[in-house]
Amino acid sequence: MKTRSRSQGFAPDSAWLLACVAAATVAAGCQNAEEAGGAETVAEPLIAQETPRGDIVAALAEPAAEHCIQEELNAIADPLERFEEAFECGDELFETEFNSLDGVGANVGDGGRFSRVPRADLNRPGQWATHVPQRATGPNGQACNHCHESTEQGSGSAGEFGDGSGVAALNVIRDPQHTAFVGQFIQRNTPHLFAIGALQRLAEEMTDELHAQRDAAREQACKHHRSVRVSLKSKGVSFGSIVVRCKGRDQLRGIDGIDGDLVVKPLQWKGNTLFVRDFNRGAGNNELGMQAVEITGDDVDGDSDGVVNEFGIGDMSALAIYNAGQPRPVSQLELRALGLEEQLGLEPLTDDQIAAIGRGDALFSRIGCASCHKPALVIDAPIFSEPSQSPFYRDAVFPAGQDPVARGVDPANPITFDLTLDQPDNVFEIGGEEVRLGTLEANDAGGAIVRLFGDLKRHDMGPGLAENIDETGTGASVWLTKELWGVGSTGPYLHDGRATTLAEAILEHGGEAAASRRRFQRLPTGAQADIVAFLENLILIKI
């Protein structure tokens, strides 16, 4: 079922141009070949006035985007077919190189459409600093995969593909406080997007568990007329404790790595974004200048580029499904066990490398790295839903004020898929059987094992990794634990790409991770190399 519509942008019917040329030719009374003494000439049409720039572009080019229509997606009755259609449309949008007719870029204010540097100094009406919603960076690219690429890192990457991380040259420069002062700018390195749907589902379930613990404590506090202290723990991750009262404010001083609302925020380097759709809206606005109607309002040109409704409601649904449905990272050991190394063009592991990876795995836990980079967490119910079934992970009202349900984004009629069955990438035939390597591993209880090497919790990483500003109010040196799955394919490392090797990334750890870093430093060089070998074994593939 076709659910795409060619973008209208500001392109009228280009037939007017031909009509204009024909009319001007007649009015000019062109000489024919006989009148010119047999010499054949081409008449210059007489144009009464200069044609507007936008009209010329619209007549000679077309928008690049083919949009996804929410109503048509909702009309697909079969859940798997609906997911596949949304995924395909989101895939096409992710790879589209948008042009001015789509609304890519913005009126930066210096005559440019794009900027690698924030321009809060350009603050006249319509210029960078006045755009709505406010931007922190860019626009700096024409397509999602211009930043989310993947580059080869030795033997740890199977070729080049989209949805991966970005090189240092693609770092995003941000000015969140609109100071126009370089000393207050911050940088972000582009992370990979593999399996972020699994991160959202983990966060949804963890939030439910933490709220259930708090609510049970409140019931006890009311029953016994006294405050109750409750330890907060979900999926093996401790978030400290709170003192719960029957009435009045709870005491939150004991919480650790989470906000006082006890809602786990699994996305962005600072752990400040809850769900995939919201992540996409922000990236579209900041990096591409492609503004979603749900953040600007209908028919509103928030970045003064002459185009409205740049991303529709269905576009955001499809992109959310596409990104949430990205395959999981893998390991070289796993590929070797399946006999896929040669097929993927990877250098086969030697016996010495295999032994080093095994030793590094054990050492990684022994020196304390696994206390934050937890090897695996488990999703109990691995069905991803867009919109989410949790009210914390969907819009009650779109940022621009529209009712999502009235616009077809209804949790009672969502787009869903099974994280252990349905991802369409990395499907192999091995020994006559289909192996879906992109899906999460199912456990015996019907859940999903997420081998993320993370904990979805914020940690203070010490002054060495502190920024000049506290962007989100959680602390300038506080960062969400970066999941390490895929780390062998995603250099450079850390939030600003400052570490060009895994060894550097480890040595940059401070604060809560300082003890583990010191243990790493005290290891013999061979043991340190084993840990690096283990990490390089965690890679991305996509076919």
C-alpha positions in Angstrom: 0.0 0.0 0.0 1.5 3.3 -1.0 1.6 5.8 1.9 3.8 8.5 0.4 3.0 11.9 -1.0 5.5 14.0 -3.0 6.2 17.2 -1.0 4.4 20.3 -2.2 6.8 22.8 -0.6 6.2 26.0 -2.6 6.3 24.4 -6.0 3.4 25.4 -8.3 2.6 23.8 -11.6 5.7 24.4 -13.8 3.5 24.7 -17.0 3.3 28.4 -16.3 6.9 28.8 -17.4 6.3 27.3 -20.8 3.2 29.5 -21.3 5.2 32.5 -20.3 7.9 31.8 -22.8 5.4 31.2 -25.6 3.5 34.4 -24.9 6.6 36.4 -24.8 7.8 34.9 -28.1 4.6 35.9 -29.9 4.7 39.4 -28.4 8.2 39.9 -29.7 7.2 39.3 -33.3 10.2 37.0 -33.9 11.9 37.0 -37.3 11.8 33.8 -39.1 14.6 32.4 -41.2 13.3 34.0 -44.5 13.0 37.5 -43.0 16.6 37.2 -41.7 17.9 36.5 -45.2 17.8 32.7 -44.7 19.8 32.7 -41.5 18.1 30.7 -38.8 17.8 32.5 -35.5 16.4 31.8 -32.0 14.3 34.6 -30.6 15.0 36.0 -27.1 11.6 36.1 -25.3 10.8 39.5 -23.8 10.0 39.2 -20.1 8.2 42.2 -18.7 9.7 41.8 -15.2 12.2 39.6 -13.4 10.7 36.2 -12.2 10.9 35.7 -8.5 13.7 33.4 -7.4 11.4 31.0 -5.6 9.2 30.6 -8.6 12.2 29.7 -10.8 13.4 27.1 -8.4 10.0 25.6 -8.1 9.6 25.4 -11.8 12.9 23.8 -12.5 13.3 21.4 -9.5 11.1 19.1 -7.4 11.1 18.5 -3.6 13.1 15.4 -2.7 10.9 14.0 0.1 8.1 11.5 -0.3 6.0 12.0 2.8 4.3 9.3 4.9 0.6 9.8 5.6 -0.6 9.0 9.1 -4.2 8.2 8.0 -3.0 5.7 5.4 -0.7 4.0 7.9 -3.6 3.7 10.4 -5.8 2.2 7.7 -3.5 -0.9 7.4 -5.2 -3.6 9.5 -2.4 -6.1 9.7 0.0 -5.1 12.5 3.1 -6.5 10.8 2.2 -5.0 7.4 1.6 -1.6 9.1 5.0 -1.8 10.8 6.8 -2.8 7.6 5.1 0.0 5.6 6.1 2.6 8.3 9.6 1.2 8.5 10.1 1.4 4.7 8.8 5.0 4.6 10.9 6.0 7.5 13.9 4.4 5.8 13.4 6.5 2.7 13.1 9.7 4.7 16.2 8.9 6.7 18.2 8.6 3.4 16.6 11.5 1.6 18.8 14.4 0.7 16.3 17.2 1.3 16.4 20.4 -0.7 15.0 23.9 -0.3 11.6 23.0 -1.7 11.3 20.5 1.2 12.3 23.2 3.6 15.8 21.9 4.5 18.0 24.5 6.2 16.8 27.8 7.5 17.1 31.5 7.1 20.3 31.7 9.1 20.5 35.4 8.6 23.8 36.0 6.8 22.4 34.9 3.4 23.2 31.2 4.2 20.9 28.2 4.6 23.2 26.2 6.8 25.7 26.9 9.5 28.2 24.7 11.4 28.4 27.3 14.1 25.5 28.6 16.2 24.6 32.2 15.3 22.8 33.7 18.3 24.4 37.0 17.1 21.9 37.0 14.2 18.8 38.1 16.1 16.8 40.2 13.7 13.3 39.1 12.9 13.4 35.8 11.0 17.1 35.2 11.7 18.8 32.2 13.5 18.3 33.4 17.1 14.6 34.1 16.5 13.6 30.8 15.0 10.7 28.9 16.6 11.2 26.5 18.2 14.5 27.8 19.4 17.5 26.0 18.0 20.8 25.2 19.7 22.8 24.5 16.6 22.8 24.2 12.8 21.2 23.6 10.5 24.2 21.7 9.3 23.1 18.9 6.9 20.7 17.8 4.2 20.1 14.2 5.3 19.9 12.1 8.5 22.6 9.8 7.2 25.0 12.6 6.5 25.8 12.5 10.2 24.7 9.0 11.2 27.1 7.1 9.1 29.6 4.4 10.0 33.3 4.4 9.3 35.6 1.4 9.3 37.6 1.0 12.5 40.2 -1.7 11.7 38.6 -5.1 11.7 35.7 -3.9 13.8 33.3 -2.8 11.1 31.6 -4.6 8.3 31.8 -1.9 5.5 29.9 1.4 5.4 26.2 1.9 6.2 23.8 4.5 7.6 22.5 4.8 11.1 26.0 4.5 12.6 28.1 7.1 14.5 29.9 10.1 13.1 33.5 11.1 12.7 35.0 14.0 14.6 34.5 16.3 11.6 30.7 15.8 12.0 30.7 17.0 15.7 27.7 19.3 16.3 28.6 22.7 17.9 25.8 23.9 20.2 25.0 27.1 22.0 22.0 26.1 24.1 21.9 29.3 26.1 22.1 31.5 23.0 25.1 33.5 24.4 26.9 33.9 21.1 30.0 33.5 23.2 32.4 30.8 21.9 33.5 29.9 25.5 29.9 28.8 26.2 29.7 26.5 23.1 29.6 22.8 23.6 30.2 19.8 21.2 28.4 16.6 20.6 29.7 13.6 18.7 27.1 11.7 16.7 26.1 8.4 18.3 24.9 5.3 16.5 21.2 4.7 16.4 21.2 0.9 16.5 18.4 -0.7 18.7 17.3 2.6 20.3 13.8 1.1 20.4 15.1 -1.4 22.9 16.5 1.5 25.1 13.1 3.2 25.1 11.3 -0.1 26.1 13.8 -0.7 28.9 13.2 2.8 30.2 9.4 2.4 30.1 9.5 -0.8 32.2 12.1 0.7 34.6 10.0 3.7 35.1 6.9 1.6 35.8 8.9 -0.4 38.4 10.3 2.6 40.2 6.9 4.3 40.4 5.4 1.0 41.7 8.0 1.0 44.5 7.3 4.6 45.4 3.5 4.1 45.3 3.7 1.0 47.5 5.8 3.0 50.0 3.3 5.8 50.0 0.5 3.3 50.8 2.5 2.1 53.8 3.2 5.7 54.9 -0.5 6.5 54.8 -1.4 3.2 56.6 1.1 3.6 59.4 1.1 7.5 59.5 4.8 7.8 59.2 7.4 8.4 56.6 8.8 5.4 54.7 12.3 5.1 53.1 12.3 3.0 50.0 15.3 1.8 48.0 14.8 2.3 44.3 16.0 -0.5 42.1 15.0 -1.8 38.7 16.5 -4.5 36.5 19.5 -4.7 38.7 20.2 -0.9 38.6 20.1 1.1 41.8 18.8 4.6 41.7 19.3 5.3 45.4 16.4 5.9 47.8 13.7 8.4 48.7 11.7 9.1 51.8 8.0 8.9 51.0 5.3 10.7 53.0 1.6 10.2 52.9 1.0 13.9 52.3 3.4 16.6 51.4 6.7 16.5 49.5 8.8 13.4 49.4 12.5 13.7 50.4 14.5 13.2 47.2 18.0 13.8 48.5 18.9 10.1 48.3 18.0 9.5 44.7 20.9 8.7 42.4 21.3 9.1 38.6 17.6 10.0 37.9 15.3 13.0 38.2 12.9 13.4 41.1 10.0 12.3 38.8 11.6 8.9 38.7 11.2 8.7 35.0 14.2 7.1 33.2 15.3 9.1 30.2 17.3 6.8 27.9 18.4 9.1 25.0 21.0 11.8 24.4 24.4 12.1 26.0 22.9 13.9 29.0 20.0 11.5 29.4 17.4 14.2 28.9 15.1 12.8 26.2 12.5 10.1 26.8 11.3 8.7 23.5 12.4 8.2 20.0 9.8 10.5 18.3 11.0 13.4 20.5 14.6 12.7 19.7 13.8 12.8 15.9 11.9 16.1 16.2 14.8 17.8 17.9 17.3 16.4 15.4 15.1 17.4 12.4 14.8 21.0 13.6 18.4 21.5 14.8 20.5 19.6 12.4 18.4 19.6 9.2 16.2 22.6 9.6 13.3 20.3 8.7 10.7 21.3 11.2 7.9 19.0 12.2 4.4 20.4 12.1 3.9 19.1 15.7 6.6 21.5 17.0 5.8 24.6 14.9 2.0 24.3 14.4 0.1 23.9 11.2 1.2 26.1 8.3 3.8 27.9 10.5 7.2 28.8 9.0 9.2 28.7 12.2 12.6 29.2 10.6 11.7 31.8 7.9 12.8 29.7 4.9 9.5 30.1 3.0 8.3 26.5 3.6 5.7 25.3 6.1 4.7 21.8 7.2 8.1 20.4 6.4 7.7 17.1 8.4 4.1 15.8 8.7 2.6 13.8 11.5 3.0 10.5 9.5 6.7 11.4 8.8 7.4 11.5 12.5 5.6 8.2 13.1 7.5 6.5 10.3 10.9 7.9 11.4 10.2 6.8 15.0 9.4 3.3 13.8 12.4 3.2 11.5 14.9 4.3 14.2 13.3 2.1 16.9 13.5 -0.8 14.5 17.2 -0.6 13.8 19.1 -3.9 14.3 21.0 -4.6 17.5 24.8 -4.5 17.6 26.6 -7.8 17.6 30.0 -9.2 18.5 32.8 -10.7 16.3 32.6 -13.8 18.5 28.9 -14.2 17.7 29.6 -13.8 13.9 32.4 -16.3 14.1 30.1 -18.8 15.8 27.6 -18.4 13.0 30.2 -18.7 10.3 29.5 -15.2 8.9 32.9 -13.5 9.1 33.8 -14.3 5.5 30.4 -13.3 4.1 30.6 -10.0 5.9 34.2 -9.3 4.7 35.6 -9.4 8.3 39.1 -10.5 9.0 38.7 -13.9 10.8 39.6 -13.9 14.5 42.8 -15.9 15.3 43.0 -18.2 18.3 45.1 -15.6 20.1 42.5 -12.9 19.5 39.7 -15.2 20.8 41.6 -15.9 23.9 42.3 -12.2 24.4 38.6 -11.3 24.1 37.7 -13.9 26.7 40.3 -12.6 29.1 39.3 -9.0 28.5 35.6 -9.9 29.2 36.5 -11.2 32.6 38.8 -8.3 33.4 36.2 -5.8 32.3 34.0 -7.0 35.2 36.8 -7.6 37.6 38.0 -4.0 37.6 34.5 -2.6 38.1 33.6 -1.4 34.6 30.5 -3.6 34.5 29.0 -1.9 37.6 27.8 0.9 35.2 28.3 -0.7 31.8 26.1 -3.7 32.8 26.5 -6.4 30.1 22.7 -7.1 29.8 19.3 -5.9 31.0 16.0 -7.7 30.2 12.8 -6.4 28.7 9.8 -8.3 30.1 7.4 -7.4 27.3 9.4 -6.7 24.0 6.7 -5.0 22.0 7.6 -1.5 20.8 4.6 0.8 20.4 4.4 4.1 18.6 2.9 5.9 20.3 4.0 4.4 23.5 1.6 2.6 25.8 3.3 4.5 28.7 2.0 8.1 29.1 5.5 9.2 30.1 6.9 8.2 26.7 4.3 9.8 24.4 2.8 13.3 23.9 -0.3 14.1 25.8 -0.3 17.2 23.6 2.1 17.9 20.8 4.6 20.7 21.6 2.7 23.0 19.2 -0.6 22.3 21.0 -2.3 19.8 18.7 -4.1 16.8 20.0 -2.1 13.7 19.0 -5.2 11.4 19.0 -7.1 13.7 16.8 -4.2 13.6 14.4 -4.1 9.8 14.3 -1.3 9.2 16.8 -3.4 7.1 19.2 -2.1 4.6 21.7 -5.3 2.6 21.2 -4.3 2.2 17.5 -0.5 2.2 17.5 2.1 0.9 15.1 3.8 -2.0 16.9 6.5 -4.6 16.4 8.2 -7.3 18.4 11.8 -6.5 19.2 12.6 -10.3 19.2 11.0 -11.1 15.8 10.4 -8.3 13.4 13.5 -6.1 12.6 14.0 -6.4 8.8 17.8 -5.9 8.7 20.6 -8.5 9.2 18.5 -11.5 8.1 20.8 -14.4 7.1 20.2 -17.9 5.8 22.5 -20.3 7.7 22.3 -24.1 7.2 19.0 -23.7 5.4 17.4 -21.8 8.3 16.6 -18.1 8.6 18.6 -16.3 11.3 17.3 -12.8 12.2 20.5 -11.4 13.7 19.0 -7.9 13.9 16.4 -8.9 16.5 17.0 -9.1 20.3 17.6 -12.4 21.9 14.5 -13.9 23.4 14.6 -15.5 26.8 12.6 -18.5 28.1 10.0 -16.2 29.8 9.1 -14.4 26.5 11.2 -11.4 27.3 14.2 -9.9 25.4 17.9 -9.8 26.5 19.4 -6.4 25.7 23.2 -6.8 25.7 23.8 -3.0 25.9 26.7 -2.7 28.4 24.9 0.2 30.0 22.5 1.1 32.8 20.3 4.0 31.6 21.5 6.0 34.6 23.4 9.3 34.9 26.8 9.4 36.6 29.2 12.2 37.7 32.3 11.6 35.6 34.5 14.2 37.3 36.0 17.6 36.4 37.9 16.2 33.4 34.7 15.6 31.5 32.8 18.6 32.8 31.7 21.2 30.3 31.8 25.0 30.6 28.0 25.1 31.0 25.4 22.9 32.7 23.2 22.4 29.6 20.4 20.4 31.2 20.6 21.3 34.9 21.8 17.9 35.9 25.4 18.8 36.3 28.2 19.9 33.9 30.1 16.7 34.6 27.1 14.3 34.7 26.5 12.0 31.8 24.2 9.1 30.9 26.2 5.9 30.8 27.1 5.4 27.2 26.0 1.9 26.0 29.1 0.1 24.7 27.4 -2.3 22.3 28.8 -1.4 18.9 31.8 0.5 20.4 34.3 -1.4 18.2 32.8 0.4 15.2 32.0 3.8 16.6 35.2 5.8 17.2 35.9 8.5 18.1 34.7 8.2 21.7 33.0 10.2 24.5 30.5 13.0 24.2 32.7 15.3 22.1 34.8 12.7 20.3 38.0 13.7 22.2 39.2 10.1 22.6 40.5 8.7 19.3 41.2 5.3 20.8 39.4 3.1 23.3 42.4 3.3 25.7 42.1 7.1 25.7 38.3 6.8 26.4 39.0 4.6 29.4 41.7 6.9 30.8 39.4 9.9 30.5 37.0 8.4 33.1 36.9 10.1 36.4 34.4 10.9 39.2 32.4 7.8 39.9 34.5 5.8 37.4 37.9 6.9 38.8 38.4 3.7 40.8 37.9 1.5 37.8 40.2 3.7 35.7 42.9 3.4 38.3 42.5 -0.4 38.3 42.9 -0.4 34.6 46.0 1.8 34.8 47.6 -0.7 37.3 47.1 -3.7 35.0 50.0 -5.0 33.0 50.0 -3.8 29.4 49.0 -7.3 28.1 45.9 -7.3 30.4 45.0 -3.7 29.3 45.2 -4.9 25.7 42.9 -7.8 26.5 40.2 -5.3 27.7 40.6 -3.3 24.5 40.3 -6.5 22.4 37.1 -7.3 24.2 35.6 -3.9 23.5 36.8 -4.0 19.8 34.9 -7.2 19.5 31.5 -5.3 20.1 30.6 -4.1 16.6 27.9 -2.9 14.2 26.8 -4.7 11.0 24.0 -3.9 8.7 22.9 -5.6 5.5 
